[in-house]
Amino acid sequence: MRYLPHTDQDIQDMLEKIGIASMDDLFPTIPEDFRVKREMCLPQPKTEWELNAHMEELASKNTASPCAKIFIGAGSYAHHIPAIIPYLISRSEFTTAYTPYQPEISQGTLQGIYEFQTMITELLGTEVATASHYDCGTALTEALLIALRKKKKLTRWQSLLLFIHITGKS
């Protein structure tokens, strides 16, 4: 699960915005019989490092055949990646619209983008679709250029909520 930095106040604001009183109101389809109504006896939470140490201790109890071949790849070794890293690198401001230089990586990426675009055009019944833009501004510009070529008009309307996920303003 991705890291979601919501404070208690953020959660309360979101609940108020959608008109419910608690998180439990989000799950009315779960029968009462299946809901846990008592305090759960869980161990104290661990920090990320404590949890990793605990998991490594459990994993060290596993045994592997010394004659087994390992195909994990060159340069792979035991190292620690903090849990926040996948979240940070998924942020659009850290990605680029440029194709990587390694052809084997580019080929897989480009094939995936092509397949996705093709499926979207079939599902939506459109002549074109584009999925190869990694940032909002580039995608918006391309969409506007397509629309301008089709209609030959220079007037455009833009929602103030267009980049709300980046600006945080509503």
N, C-alpha and C positions, 0 to 999 in steps of 0.2 A: 504494500500500500504506500502511496506517495505521502510525503510529509505535507500536512495542511496546517499552516500556522494560525489557526483560528483561536482567538481568546474566548473566554466564557461570554464576554459581552458581544463578540462577533456572532457567536452561536445564538444568543438570545435575540439579537437584531434580525438574524435570518429567520428564526422561528416566528417572530412577530410579523415580518414581511409576508410570510406565506400563510399567516393566520392560524397558527397552532401554538399550543401552550408548552409542549415538551417534545423531546426526541421520540418518546414512546408513541406519540400521535402520528408519526411517520409510518408506523407498522401496524395498522388496524387489521390487516389480513392475517396476522399471526394469532392463532387462537389463544385465549387466556391460559388454557391448560399447559401450553408449551412455554409460557413466559416464566422466567426465574424471578420470584418475588422475594427471595431471601438474600441476605448478604453472602456473597461468594467468598469462600475461604481460599484466597489466592496468596501466593508468596509475595513478599515486598517486591516492587519493581526494581529492575536492575538498570544501570546505565548501559549505554551502547557497548562500552569496553568490557564491563562485567558480563554482559550477555554473550559477547563474542568469546570471552575466556571460558564461560560455562559450556558453550556449544563446542568449542575446541576440545575441552575435557571429555565431553560425551563422544565426539568424533574420534578421539584418540583410542577409544575402546574398540573401534572397528579394526578388522584385520584385512590385509590384502595379500594376495599371493605374491611372493617375491619374484616369481618368474612371469608375472603378468606383464604384457606390453602396455605401455601408456601412450596414447595418441593425443595428448592434451595440447601439443603444439610448442614451438620454441618460445623461449622467453617467459613461459608461465611459471610462476613461483608463488610461494605463500606470501601474501601481503594483505594489508588492511586498507579497505576503502570505507571511509565513514559513510553512514547511511544517508546523509544529506546530499552526497555527491550526485546520485542519479537525479534527484530533484533539481539541483542547480544546473546540471548540464542539459536538462530538458527545457530550460527557460529560453524563449525565442531570442533574447538579446545575446545569448552565447552561441547561437548557431549561425550558419552562413548559408546563403543560397548557392554557393559554389560547389561543384562536384569535386569530391576528393580525387587526388592524383593517382591513387592506387587503382589500376583498372579492374581488379577482381572485386573491390568494394564498390566502385562506380557501377559496374555491370549489374550487380545484384540490386543496388538502389534504383538504378534506371529501369530495370525490368519490373520491379515492384511498383514504381510510379506509373509506368505504362499500363500494367494490368489494372491498377486502381482506376486510372482515368477511363480506360475502356469500359470497365464495369459501371462506373458512374454514368457515362453517356448512354449505356444500355438501360440502366434503371430509370434514368430521368427522361429518356427519349430526346436528348439534345445532340446537336452535331459536334459540339466540342466540350471539353472539360479540361481543367488543368489542376494538377496536384503538385507540380514541381516547384512551387514558391514556398520558401521556408519562413517568410516574414509577411506581416499584414500589408505593409505599404506596397510591396512589389505585387502581391496578389490583387490588391485593389486597383493599382495602376493598370495591370493587364486586363482586368475585367472592364474598366472604363474604356480602354483602347478598343477592346472587342465591341463594346456597345456603340462607341463613336463610329467605328467602321461600318457597323450595321445600319445605324439610324442617321448618320451624318449631322448630328446636332451637337452643340457645345454646352447645352444646359445639363446640369447634373444636380441631384439631391443627395445629401449625405446625412445619415443619422448621427446624432450626437452620441449615441451609444455604440458607435462602430468599433472603437478600440477600448471599450470599457475594461477588458481583461488586462490591459496594459496600464491605462491611466488610473483605473480604480474609481473614476468619477461616474456618477449616474445622473 
